[in-house]
């Protein structure tokens, strides 16, 4: 009797969207690059033992100063997505979430102003910068969720019909208001209740409730957190915070009805509010929320969510609602 022949372990088939030679978009977890996508090409799988890792060659990033040798990296499947679709022509609107082409990559931001020359000012939450772009360098922001683009690319003819229909004035309901005006000056004073952000690793994208104790110099304040405590748990934590990391408390908008798929929300987690997107509407008033900064999904109750606001130029803006305007 002949010995049984050994067989090699079967290599899992390649993902249909990420075959060798496919042009893709690549995200990064490195500081300073979160929220950006760069174009690259899949060279091959890293190895048969790591079927979810790929060798990528960037299109616009190079490993040398001369710009002759494209940068190559081994990346996880979670950092890849197909090329984002883009309408041939789009009339961008105030408050819409967009990707802006900047420094050889696409960066997520929100339109804060339509300039007279047909250009648009875009605010980037991660860096708190506002930069002006031409519409040729903008595209509507989309998420790659469950192998689908959300929102999907609209049929051009249907889009034109919708735009014509939108010409008819409409009185917005309370929940459809796309921005809430506040004081034009950021006048922070002693005893004022505020929210505080952080640039520390693992805390980006979160806002924590606090109270201003006193001013401690130009554009700097001593604050006391409402839920964060000192290491010995004897008192609430106090810190000196730059004004760039402060904002008033967002206005409360009570969502009597359920949140909708793709609504941008803040989720209450670990004593702070973390910005995310509703990726699934579940039963019993629960929702799955997707967090872009960490590529994680978590489930929350209705009471643990609020509509996300951005504090821009002295105004509260609801990006997700502005898209419906």
N, C-alpha and C positions, 0 to 999 in steps of 0.2 A: 504494500500500500504506500503510495507516494505521500510525502508530507504535505500538509495544507499550505498553499501559497499565501504569503503575507500580503495584505492590501493596505495601501496608504489611506489615512483618514481623509474623508471627503471634504473638500474645501467648500464652504458655503458659497452659493452663487452671488455674483456681484449685484449690488443694488441697481435697479433699472435706471435711476437718475444719476448714478455716479460710476459710470464705466470709464475705462482707460481712454484718455484723450478728450473727455468731456470738459467743457469750460464751465466753471462753477464760481460761486462767490464764497469768500472765506471770512469768518469772524475771528476775533482775537480776544483773549482774556488779559493781555498785557496792559499795564497801566498806561493811560493816555490813548488807547485804541479801542476801548469798549464803546459799542454802539456804531462801529464802522464795519463796512464790508468791502473786501478787495477781490478783484477778479484774478482767477488762476486757472490752471489746467491740471486735471488729474493725470499723473504719470503712471502710477500703478498702486496696487495695495502694498502696504508696508511689508507684510509677510502673511503666510497662511495661518500662522498662530495668532495673528492680530487682524482678523477680517474687518474690523471697524476702524482701522487706521490706514491713511492714504498718504502717499508721497505727492505733494502739490508743488507746481512751479508757478510762481506769481507772474502776472503780466506786466505790472508797473513797478514792482519792488525788486531791488537788485542787491546782490551780496557784495558788490564792489562799488567804489565811488565813480568809476568810469561809466557805469550803467550798461555794461556789456554782458554780465553774467546774472541772469534772473535768479532771485532768491528761491530756494527750495526748502520745504519743511514737511515733516511728518505730522499730520493732524488727525484728530478724531473725527468720526463721521458727524458728531453733534455740532462741529464747527463749519460744516459744509451745507450749502443749499444750491439749487439750480440758479441760473441767472434770473434776476427778478424781472417780471414783465413790465412793460411801459407803454402807456398810450401814445399814439402818434402825436397827438396834440391834446393839451389839457389846460383848462382855465382854472388855475389855482386860486384858492380862496383863503381869506384870513382864518387862522386857527387850524388849518389842515396840517396833519402830520405828513412830512415829506422826507425823502432822502436827498441830500445835496452832495454833488460831486465836488470834493475838496481834498487836496493833498493826495491825489491818485486813488481815492476811495470814496465810497458812498457813506455819508454820515447822517444819522437820524436827527431830525429837528422839527420845529413847528413854525409855520409862517406867522409872523407877527405884524407885517406891514406890506402893503402893495405900493411900491414906489411909482413915481410919475413916469419914469422911463420904461415901464413894463417889466421892471425887475422886482424882486421880492426880498424882504429882510427875513432871515431865518434865525431862530433862537435855538441854541444847542444846550440842553439841560445839563449835560455832563460837565461842560466847561464854562457854562454861564456866559457864552459869547453870542453876539448877534452879528451875522455877516450877510451881505447883500449878494444875491445870485440872479443870473438870467434864467428864464424858464427852461432853456436848453440844458441847464445843469441841475434840474430838479426832476424828481419823479414822485408819484404818490407812494407813501410808505406802505409796505405790505409785509405780512408775517407768513413764514413757511410752516404750516401746522398740519400734521397728519398727511403729508405728501400733497398738500394743496396750498395755493396762494389765497390768503384772506386779507382784504377782500379780493375776489377774482377780477381778472382783467375784463372790463366791460366791452361789449360789442360796440363798435364805433357808432353805428346807426342808432342803437338804443340809447347810447350816451347823449347823442345830439337831441333825441326826443325828450330825454329827461331834462336837459339843460333848458330847452324851450319851455317845458312845463314849469320849471323853476322860476321862469320870468314872472309868473303870477305872484303878486305879493301875498304873504301868508303871515297871519298873526301867530307868533310862537306861544306855546303853552309854557307853564312855569318850568317844566323839566327840559324844555327845548331851548331855553335861553343859552346862547353860545358864549357869552362872557358876562361877568359880573363886575361892574365898575367899583373900584375902591378908592381910597385916598391916593392922590397922585404923588404925594411925598411919603417916603418910607420913614415916618416919624416915630421911632421907637422910644418909649419912655419907661421910667421906673414903674414896676408893677404890671406892665403889659404882658398879656399871655400871647405867646408866639410859638413857632415851630422852628426846629434847628436841624440842619443837615450836617453831614460829616464826609470828609474825604478819606477817612481811614479805610484800610482794606477790610472788606466784608460788610461795610456800612453804607456804601454808595447806593443812592436811590431810596434812602429811608429818611423820614422826618420824625423828630421826637418832640413831644409837647414840653414846654418850659415856660418860665416866668423871668422877666428881666429884673435883676436886683439893682443894678446901677451901671452907668456909663463909666468906662475905665480908660478913656482916651478917645482919640479921633477914630470913629467908625469901629469901636470895639466895646463890647458889653460883657458884664459878669451876669451869667444866667444860672438859674437853678432848674434842673429837670424835674418833671412831675412824676416820672416812673422809674428813672434810672437812679440807683443808689450807690453810695461809696463802697469800696471793697470790704470794709468791716461791717457794712449794713447798718451803720449808726445814724445815717442821715441821707438826705437826697443829694445827689452829685451836683457840684457847682463847677463851672468852667468859664474861662474868658473866650468869647467867640467873636470872630470878625463879622461885620454887618453883611458880608456877602453870603454868609451861611444862615441868615435869619430871614424870616418872613412872618407876616401876620397869620393868625389861624384862618384856614380856609372857611368860607361861608358854608353853613350847613344846609344841604339840600336833601330832604328826606325822600328816599325812594320808596314810595308806597307800593308800587308794582315791582316786578322782578327786574334785575339787571339783564342786559341782552348780550348775546355773543359778540365779542370784540370790543365791548365797552372798556374804556381805560379806567381803572379803579385804583384806589389805595387799599391795601389789605392790612389789618391790624395783626402784627406778629412780633413777638419778642419786644413788647413795649413800644413799638414804633409803627409808623405807616409806611408801607413799601409799595412802590408803584408797579402795577402789572396789568395784564389784559385778560378778560374773561375768555377762556378757551373752551369751556363746556358749561352748559346750564344743566344742573342735576335736579333730582327730585328733592322734596322737603326743604325748599328754599336754600339749597347749597349750590356752590359754584366751584369749578376748577379754575384757578388763576395761574397764568403763565408769566414768569418773571424773566425778562430778556437778559438782565445782567448776569444771571446765574444759569439760565436755560433750565430752570426747575419749574415744576407744576405742583401746586398744593391746593387742598380743598378748604373752603371757608364758608361759614354761615352768612346769611344776608346781613345780619347785624354787625359783622366784622368787616364790612366793606363800605366804602364811600366813593362817590364819583371823584376822579382825579382832577385836580386843578393845577395850573401853572401860574405863578406870580410873575408877570412880565410887564415892565414899564408901568408899575402902579395899577395894574388891572389883573383881576382873576379871570383866567381863560380856561374854558372847558374844551380841549382839543377834539375829543371824540364827538361832542355835540356840534361843534363848529362844522364838522364834515357833513352834517345832515342839513346845514342851512341852505 
